[in-house]
Amino acid sequence: MNTKLEDLLNASKINELVHKKQIEEEKKTSLMWLLAIIGAIATVAVIAFAVYKYFTPDYLADLDDDFDDDFYDDLDDDSEEEKTEETKTETEEASSTESAEETSEE
């Protein structure tokens, strides 16, 4: 009778071990499926974003380019105005010194 009892206990221990392995494998497969689904959703989202960026015109870049051109044109105009004012001032100074020299010669 001891042998039957030992056989029964051994069978139950083996059954528990097999059952634990099945549960662990089921957890691993369910985790793998979960990660696969998350990966697929992320891939679809990245592809959708890339298509959106490709087909959407970039209005802000055009606006920035236009603004930069106008801004730098204004700067160039200001510097040209300053140069012409400096030249006018130099010309006036030169003409006043020439007229002063002419009056002193007479």
Secondary structure, DSSP 8 states (H G I E B T S, - for coil): -HHHHHHHHHHHHHHHHHHHHHHHHHHHHHHHHHHHHHHHHHHHHHHHHHHHHHHS--HHHHHHHHHHHHHHHHHHHHHHHHHHHHHHHHHHHHHHHHHHHHHHH-
